Amino acid sequence: MRTRRLTPPIGQLLDFAWSQTRASAFAAALLGGLAASQLLPTLPVARYDLLLCYGVLLTLVFWRRGWESGRDIAVITACHGVGLAFEIVKVHLGSWSYPEPAVLKFAGVPLYGGFLYAAVGSYVCRAWHLLDLELVRYRPRTMATVATLIYVNFFSHHWLPDARWVLTGLLALATAGTYVRYTVQTTRRRMPLLLSFTLIGFFLWIAENMATYFGAWRYPYQLHGWQPVGLDKLGAWSLLISVTFVLAAIGRTRPTDPAPKS
């Protein structure tokens, strides 16, 4: 995408948007598959099972084309596993459901469900490559601890007091002074890590609205007709992205980063 002839700020903004679009290619392809699957005629294979095959095929295509490295595939697989475990527990607790039948379904969750989280992992990995991300003052151990607590709270709040606001404060403290350096055209820019989590959470909330519209899953209030996903999920995604980020950041912190050990 050529933007160098434009005014520098506008050109850089368009270049950044184009890089973000490329980074979201896996997620866009997955949402496209969800939308297309609704148009298919009745088949002997369940739609959820077809989507699992489609997700595996997408992963192979991205790897074979060199869009995802072997390390990226490992991160994406980890995100798939963590997400699938999350789905199994939340579906069991009645937070949402997958009402359509499927052969490849475990505890009420079709195995393709993990690809929704894998798509987030793909986005983070591709953004790392395309924008040449660099973490400054990143605290890996502290972030891993807070991300684990955030992940556990999404389950434990069904029995214990919801610590979401406390964890939001802990995340703000863990990311205080931490920012991401990235390249737009030839210019190095930076963004506070917490701001990037908030922005990603916003776009994940939009993607979730699209996914539920296409029948990826259903919240209880959507079983009798689609309704927009509540704004509270925007905050939830802004917290949950920390788990994906911690997985993607393993081994990526550069030796030259002025980052503390903990």
N, C-alpha and C positions, 0 to 999 in steps of 0.2 A: 504494500500500500504506500503510495507516494504522497508525502505531506510536506516535503521540504520547501516547496514554493509558497506555502501559506505562511501567514504571520507565525513566528516561532511558537507562542503559547497555544494558538489554535492547532498548529501542526502537531505539536507534542501531545495535545489532548486527544486528537484523532488517532495518533500513533499508539497512545496508551490504550485507547478504547479498542483498537484493532488487535493489540496483543492480548487484551482481556478476552476478546471474542475467540481468538485462537486457543487460548488456555481453556476455554469452556467448551471446546469441540466435543469432548466425550459426553458431557452433560447434555449438550444440545442434541447430539445424535440419539442419546437415550430418551430424551423427551420426545424427539421426533418419532422414535419407534413406538413409544406409548401412544402417541396420537394416531399413528398409522394402524396400530393393532386394533383400534376401535372400529376401523372401517373394514376389517376383514370379514368375509362371510363365515358362517358357522363351519368350524373345522373339527376333525376328530382329536386334535391336540388342544389342550387348554391354553388360553391366552397367556396366563402367568408362566407356563412352561416354555412357550415360544419366546417370551421376553427374557427368560434365563438363557436360552440358546443365543438370542440376539446379543445379550450382554457379554457372553463369552466370546462370540465372534468379534464384537467391537474391540474387546481387549486384545485379541490376537492380531487384528488389523493394525491397531495403534502400535503394538510392539514390533510387528514385522515391517511396518513403514518407518520405524525409527522415531516415531513421535513419543514413545514411552521407552525408557531404558529398562534393563532388567531390574535395577534398583527401584525404579518407579513402579514397576509391576508388583514388587514385593510390598511397597507401601500401599498400593491400591488393594492388594489382597488382604493386607492387615486391616485396612479400613472396611473392606467387605465383611470380614469376620467380626470385627467390633460392632459394626452396624447390624449384622444379622442377630447377634446376641442381644443387642438393644431392642430390636424389633420383637424378638421372641418374648422377652419379659414384658414389654409394653402392651403387646397384643394380649398376652395372658391376663394382664391387669385391666384390660378393656379400654385402654387409651385410644386405640383405633383398631381397625380390622381390615382384612383382605377377604371380602365376601365371595369372590369368585372361586370356583373349584380349581384344583391343580393336583397333578400326581406328585410333582416334586415340591411338596409342602411339608413343613415340619412344625408341629405345635401351632398350627394355624397361620404360619408365615411361609409364603412361597420363597424358594431359595433365591429368586431374582431380587428380592427385597434388599439384599446387601449391596447390590449394584448402585443403589441410590446414594449410598455413602461412598462407594468406590469412585463415583463420578466426582464427588467433592475432593477426594484424594488425588484424582487425576488433575483436577483444576489447579490444586496447590503445587503439584510437581511440575506441571507444564508452565505455570507462571514463574516458578523458580528458574527454569531454563530460559524462557523467552525474555524475561525482564532482568536476568542476571541478579537475582535477589541476594542480599547480604544482610545478615543480622548483626546489629550493634548493641552491645550491652545486654545480650540475651542470657537468661538464667535457666539453663536446661533442667536442672534438678528441681528448682522451684516451680517452673512451668509444668513439669511432668506431675508433680505432686498436686498442684491446683487443678490441672486437667483431669486427673484421676478422681479427685473429690467432686468435680463437676459431673463427671460421668456417673459416679455412684449416686449422687443426689437425685438424678433423674429417675432412679429406681426407689431410693429410700424415702423420698417425700410422700410416697403412698402410705407409709407407716409412721414416719417420723416427721417432725416439723420441717417445712421446706426451707432450706438454707440458701436459696437462690440469690437473695440480695447480699447475704454475707459473702457468698462465693464471687459475686460480681465485684465486691470490694476487694477481695483477695486477688482476683485476676487483675484489677486495676493496679494494685500494689506490685504484683509479680511482673507487670509489663511497664511499670513506671521507669522512664528513661530509656526504654527499649524502642528502637525503631528499625524500620526496614529500608535499606537502600536499594534502589532499582534504577534501571537505565531506560530512558525514553529517548529514542534516536541516539545521540551521543552524550546526552546530559544525564548526570547522576542526580537523582532526587531522593528524598526520604519521606517516610510517613510513620507516625507513631503506630506501633504494633496493635494497640488496642483499637485505634481508629480503623485499621484494616480489618480487624475481627468484626467490627460493627457494620462496615460496608459489605463484607462478604455475607454476614447474617441477613442483611436486607435483601440481597439478591437471592439468597437461598430461600427466604420467605416467599419471594415472587415465584421461584421455581417450584416451591411446595404447592402454591396455589394452582399452578399449571398442572403439576403431577396429579393432584387430587381431582382436578377437573377432568383429566383423561383417565381417571379410574385406577391410578396406581395403588391407592389405598383409600379408606374412608374413615373420617372421624364420625363419632356417633351422630352428630348433628347434620351430617351429610348423607346419611343412609337413605333418606327419602327425597333427595335432591341436593345438588351441589350448592354450597354456600362458601363464601370466602373464608380462608383460614384466619383465625384471630391474630391480632397484632402481638399478643403475648408470645407467639411462636417466633417472632422476629428476635426477641430477646433470648429465647431458648437457643436459636441457631447461633447467635453471636457468642454464646457461651460454649456451645458444643463444638464449634469450629476449632476451639483450642485443642481438643483431643486430636483432630486430624492434623493440625499444625505441628503438634509435638511429635507425632509419628513421622511426618514428612521431614522434620528438621533434624532427625537423628543422623549424625555424621555429616551434616551440611554446614555446620558452623566453621568458618574459616579460621585457621590458626592465627591470623593477623587481627581478628576481631578483638576489640578491647572489652571482652566479655568476662564477667566474674565466673568463678568455678561452680557456684551453686545458685 
